[in-house]
Amino acid sequence: SLHDALPISTEFAHNGAGDGQSHNLYINHVDKLVFEWNWSHDAVVGHLLKTRALVSDIRYNRLSDEMGTASYEINVPNAGTTMIVGNLIEQGPNSQNSAIIDYGSEPTGFNATQDLYVVNNTVVNDRAAGGTFVQIAAMVTTPAILTNNVFAGGGTVSTQASAVQTTNFTGATAMAMLASPATYDYHLLAGSPLVDAGSPPGMTSEGVSLAPVMEYVQPAMVEGRMTVGTIDIGAYELGGAVPLDRKSVV
């Protein structure tokens, strides 16, 4: 079956000792992390995903704090080549940290590369006090690439002044016209300002495609994504869901 040919997907939930130093998922200094099709939610004070990998390829996941007390949704403390593509990312109302994606916050042990690509994600901030969607440490000198993302809810898009921001949506969650934000369904409704409003996703400096070719399906599965007209902003394409192409599975 097709499912038998696919990588294993996993749910990570309610992990952490409440000390802020234990997380739903913690990847230490490895050469490469490929994190796809997973659901990480409701961490206890720690992060939903922490990675120190030299290369982190994070695609088509749901990282949602929901009613947990997670700190960062994605923490990449030592920088490194990091691709965050096609994910659903939600900061819950009980989060103790205002930042959602954190990059380069621990300079000791910094990786040799400092290139961050955040492309076609739907990021929703449900924290009433606001937040920062992409927090980048001052010592990171390479401009981050932020393209075709939904940054919904209150907060600052990025702390890096040099970040290259292209056709991102910022504003109240209701303005994005998502199907059911209260139940974490971030599919687009007809008439959404995100439809046909994106730009070509491009490639990394090493020629790796940043184009989203899949969409997350709850729980912890994916389907194919086909661009209809001009690519939509966010993790979903209106009318673009297609059966998964075996050839797109690595």
N, C-alpha and C positions, 0 to 999 in steps of 0.2 A: 504494500500500500504506500501511498505518498507519505503518510505520517511516519511509516517505518524508515523512510529515507531521510527524514529531517532530524536536525540536531535536537537534543533533549531540552525542553523548556522547564522552568522551575519557578515555584512560588516561594518567596522569602518573606516571613512575617513574624512580628512580635519578638525579634531578637534584640539582644542588648541587655546589659546588667544595670542600666540606669546610671552608669558612671561617665557617659560621654566618650568612653574610649573603647567601646565595643559596639558593633554595628550589625545591621542585617546581613551585610556582605562586605568583606575586607580582603582585597587583593594586595599583596605586598609587592616587593621589587621583582617583577617578572619581565620578560621581554615583551610579551603582548597579551592583552586581554581582549577577547571577543565576547561581548555580552549582548545576546539577542533573545527576543521573544520571551522575556521573563517578566514576572510581576513581583515587585518588591514594595512592601507597604507596612505601615504601622510599626516602625522601629521604636524601640524604647530609648529615647534620648540620643542614641547614635545616629549615624548616617544610613540612608537607604542603600547607597553604594559608595564605597571608598576604594580607590585604586591608585597605586603607586607605579603602575606599569609604565615601561618606556613608551609603549604604544597602547592606547585604549580605544577600541572600536565599539561604540555603544549605540545600538540601533534597534528600533522597533520594540521597545519595552514600555511597560507601565511602571513608573516610579511615583507612587502616590502615598503621601503621608496619611491622608484620610483623618482618622480620629486619634492617630498616634502622637508621639512627642518627638519625632525625628528632628535632628539638627539640619544638616545639609541633605538635600535629595541626591545630589551627586557631588562627591568630594574628590578632587584630583590634586592632592596637596603638593606633589613634587613636579607638577607640569608634565612635559612629555607630549608627543603627538597624540592628540585626542580628538576623535570624531564622535559627535553626539548628533545623531540623525534619526528623524522619524519617531521620536519618543513622545509619550504622554507623561508629563511631569507635573505633579501637584504638591504644593506646600499647604499643609493643613492648618487649621485655626489654632492648634496647640503647639506649634513648632516653637522651640526656644531660641532659634537662630533665624535672623531675617534673610540670610542669603539662601538661594535655591541651588544654583550651580556654583561651586567654589573651585577656583583654579590657582594653584601656586602658592597656597597659604603657608606652606612649611618649607622654607628655602633650604634647610639642611637636607642634603641628599637630592638636590634638584636634578632632574633628568637633563640630558644634553640638549634636547629639543624643547621648544616652548610654543608650539603651534596648536591652536585651539580652533576647531570648526564646529559651530552650532547651527544646524541646518534643518529646516522643516520639522521643528518640534512644536508641540502645543504645550505651553507652560502656563499653569494657572496658579495664581497666588490667592489662597483662601485665608490668609493671615490678616486679620483686621488692621494690624499696626503697619501694614505695608512690608516692603522688603526689597531685596536686590536680586534680579533674575540671574545675572551672570557676574559674579564677583571675581575680579582678577587682581592678583597681587601686583604691587607697584614695581617689583623687580622683574616682572615679565615684560620683555621689550618687544616681542613679536606681536603685531596687531592681531587680535582675534577676528575671525570671520563669523558674522552673525547674519544669516540669510533666511528669509521665508519663515520666520518663527512667529508664533502667537505668544505674546507676553501679556496675558490677561490678568486684571486685578491691579491693585495699587503697588507702586514700587518703581525703583530705578532700573533701567534696562541693564546698564553695565557701569562698572567703576573704572573701566579703561577708556580714557579719552580717545585713544587712537584706534579703537575697535572699528572695523569696517562693517557698518550696518546697512543692509540692503533689503528693502521691501518686507520689513517686519511689521506686525500689527501690535500696537500698544493701546490699551484703553480698558474700560470696564468689561468684565466678562460678558455681560448681557449684550454689549455692542458687537461682540464677535459672532453672535447667533450660532451658538453651539447647541447640539441636540438636547442634552440634559446635564449641565454642569454639576448639579446637586448629586447625581449618581455617577459622576466621572465619565459620562458619555460625551466625548468631544468631537463626534462626527459633525459635519457642517449641515446647516439647514439651507434650503433654497433661499437665495437672496442675501446670504452672508457676504459681508464685504471682503472676506478672505478668498472668495471664488475668483479664479482667473487673475489674481493680483500679485502672483509671485514672479521671481526672476530665475534664470537658469542657475541651478545649484552649484555648478562648477566642480572643480577637483581640488585635492590637496596639492601642496607644493611638490609632492612625489608622484602625482598622477593618479591618485586613488579617487574614484568617483564619489561624489557626495549626493548624488541623486537618490531620492527615496524610491525604492522599487517594491516595498511591502508596507502594510499597515497592520498595526497591532489589533488583535481580536481577543477580547476577554473570555476566558482567563488563559493567559500565557500561550497564545497562539498567534498566527499571522495569516494574512491573505495577500495576494498581489495588489500592487497599486499601478494604475495606468493613468498617465496625464491626459486630462480631457481639455482640449483647447490649450490655454496657458496654465502652467502649474499653479495649484492653489497654495495659499499660505497655510502652514501647519502640518500636522501629522496625517491628515486625511484629505483625500481628493473627492469632491462631490461627484458621485456617479462613476468613480474610478476604481472601485473594488472589483478585482478579477480573481479567478482561481489562481493559486500559486503555481508559477512556472518552475518545474524541476530544474531547468537550466540556471535559474537565478539563485539556487541553493548551493552554497559552497560547502 
